[in-house]
């Protein structure tokens, strides 16, 4: 992790903002940026790609923040400098020091990312829409069926809640194992 001017601003923009961004605002912004009136002449609305973008924008920073913290800890320990002094190039340091020492954190971040993506609604609903078997996901299905409280909506709610709880328990187990080591 190189130091550079404006690093804190970039990290805030790339990691912190998406984690706290209102998902409905995210959906509107992506709709305007990548929709039918896009200044980039790209229309991704109501596509699977739009669904992936919406979920990744909200959930991806959970992996980045978790792994970045671990990389900082490794860098503070100086083990990367030891590897460099023994002749390892930056790529070798990354693949033989940073990655192996961060596997638990990568797994924990991915678990949090998946759990957060499971519940993302606003961006998916506005930017990707709800097209059955194409862009429909559990949160959008539940939101559209909630007013009638169908058995399907209740089942989807139980399924989504169970999956999120399992992901959170997995995250806790992974991080507790790391702390014991």
Beta strands, then each sheet from edge to edge (+ up, - down):
end
